[in-house]
Structures are given as C-alpha cells and as structure tokens.
C-alpha cells in the first residue's frame, strides 16, 4: 500500500468531502481539503500534494480553471477529476487537457481510494515541497536518455527539448512522446498508446489521444514549423516522423 502521501481534495460539498477524507485516511493518506478553487490553489502552492482530487463544479474559480493553473505550476502532479453524470463535456475536456483519471458522481469512496492508489502507482512520486524550495528533483533511477534528431528526452528528469528548447508537457503528453522516440520505427495504434500512457487502465478515448497530438503539434510548431515530429499513419495511428532525423 502507498502510505504517508498527501492528497489535496477540492470539493464544495462538505458531506462528500467528509466521507472521502475518512476513507482516504483509512488508507493511510494525509488529506488536505478545500471547499473552493481559490483555497485549493493556495494549498496546492503551499503544501505540495502528491495528488489532487478535483471537483469540476466549484464556486469562484472553476474546477477547469484551477486544473489549468495547477498544470501550469506543476505538471508532474496527477489529478483525478470528480464530475456529475450531466457534465460529460467537462469530463472529456478535462481528460483532453491532461487529467489522469476521473470519477463520476455518485461514486463509491472506496472505489475513489482505489483509483487514487492506482494513479499514484503508475505516475510515481512528485517532488516534495522541500525539494521544490531547494530547486531539487525527486530522487530517481539513473537517467534514461533518448534522442532522435532534434528531440532529446531525459525520462528520469521528465524533460524533453526540441532543437535545444525545452517543452512544458503534461505527464500523459510526455509518455506519448516517450513511446514514439523510444521506438521510432513503430506505428502505435490509439489503443496501444492508451495502454502505454495509462498502464492498461482505459480511462480515456481515442479522441483524447488525438487531442494529445493536437496539443503537442502546437507546442512543436511554436519552436520550429518546418517538420512535424508526429506522423499520422492513416487507418492505424501515429509514429515518429522519419524526416525529424534529417
């Protein structure tokens, strides 16, 4: 069991928050709670949680706006979104923006705790507050470096550069690019990419993979417009563009 990790819960429904806190604490997590987006953002900045459980329907700052700001500040922190059944658009948008999982209300608190453990297992520990303040990185195994033409990746440091310029990527975007750069000759179907990015937990759709590609292409084009590093193989999926190595 993953123990002694700090979870930030942002939900404006106190009765739901109380139940979730009880179940997570039973599972040996430390839980911080916020009933609105502004408080959630302050706790996110000050307390360096290992994971965030985020309700999309919040007073003041919306859940999606808070999610975007958290991703801007620390893209390595996984986020599990809470949505109602009537919020399919927001749920899909959140996943396309890079959320790590979602749970639909009403939900089983114990299922939520299991989802939290699963996300933490597949994403690994983010930097602690002390490490962030000291400018240090989370201890990691020896660096695994990959390169292909102008693309340089350090999988241990969670960094990717393109023509020498760093890109800010979500964890899912990084894992997508790691697949392509590690196996440049392979064509990845959307289902295979979902398995690789989410370790077999199908919490996203084909549309979400296409959204990753759209966002990544935009980031690459801001640096160099001449070559698209991601090649679409029609009817199959995606691979690394061989012209990137020229």
Residue, then its C-alpha position, 0 to 999 in steps of 0.5 A: x500500500x502507498x502510505x504517508x502521501x498527501x492528497x489535496x481534495x477540492x470539493x464544495x460539498x462538505x458531506x462528500x468531502x467528509x466521507x472521502x477524507x475518512x476513507x482516504x485516511x483509512x488508507x493511510x493518506x494525509x488529506x488536505x481539503x478545500x471547499x473552493x478553487x481559490x483555497x485549493x490553489x493556495x494549498x496546492x502552492x503551499x503544501x505540495x500534494x502528491x495528488x489532487x482530487x478535483x471537483x469540476x463544479x466549484x464556486x469562484x474559480x472553476x474546477x477547469x480553471x484551477x486544473x489549468x493553473x495547477x498544470x501550469x505550476x506543476x505538471x508532474x502532479x496527477x489529478x483525478x477529476x470528480x464530475x456529475x453524470x450531466x457534465x460529460x463535456x467537462x469530463x472529456x475536456x478535462x481528460x483532453x487537457x491532461x487529467x489522469x483519471x476521473x470519477x463520476x458522481x455518485x461514486x463509491x469512496x472506496x472505489x475513489x481510494x482505489x483509483x487514487x492508489x492506482x494513479x499514484x502507482x503508475x505516475x510515481x512520486x512528485x517532488x516534495x515541497x522541500x525539494x521544490x524550495x531547494x530547486x531539487x528533483x525527486x530522487x530517481x533511477x539513473x537517467x534514461x536518455x533518448x534522442x532522435x534528431x532534434x528531440x532529446x528526452x531525459x525520462x528520469x528528469x521528465x524533460x524533453x527539448x526540441x532543437x535545444x528548447x525545452x517543452x512544458x508537457x503534461x505527464x500523459x503528453x510526455x509518455x506519448x512522446x516517450x513511446x514514439x522516440x523510444x521506438x521510432x520505427x513503430x506505428x502505435x495504434x490509439x489503443x496501444x498508446x492508451x495502454x502505454x500512457x495509462x498502464x492498461x487502465x482505459x480511462x480515456x478515448x481515442x479522441x483524447x489521444x488525438x487531442x494529445x497530438x493536437x496539443x503537442x503539434x502546437x507546442x512543436x510548431x511554436x519552436x520550429x514549423x518546418x517538420x512535424x515530429x508526429x506522423x499520422x499513419x492513416x487507418x492505424x495511428x501515429x509514429x515518429x516522423x522519419x524526416x525529424x532525423x534529417 
